[in-house]
């Protein structure tokens, strides 16, 4: 597979790469776990991304479009390229913060 499509929810914390967030790492971890619970309970991923994601993609429901292996940081790549279409990841930690990733194609 040469490329995938995915959406994500990113929660940054004070000190994470390119962060504008003031929340602590522990607060970010607790909040991403809470959002993960809402997704598991059937809430809409895109709506939650719009409401909570610190990434500009949140305005598009977390949509990152199409990308190839190696375009994202290794932790993100490893998670998304190992997922089935339609699946949502466990919490993935990268230098940018905590992510929930939904593979869309």
Secondary structure, 3 states (H helix, E strand, C coil): CCEEEEEEEEECCCCCCCCCCCCCHHHHHHHHHHHHHHHHCCCCHHHHHHHHCCCHHHHHCCEEEEEECCCCCHHHHHHHHCCCCCCECCCEEECCEEEEEEECC
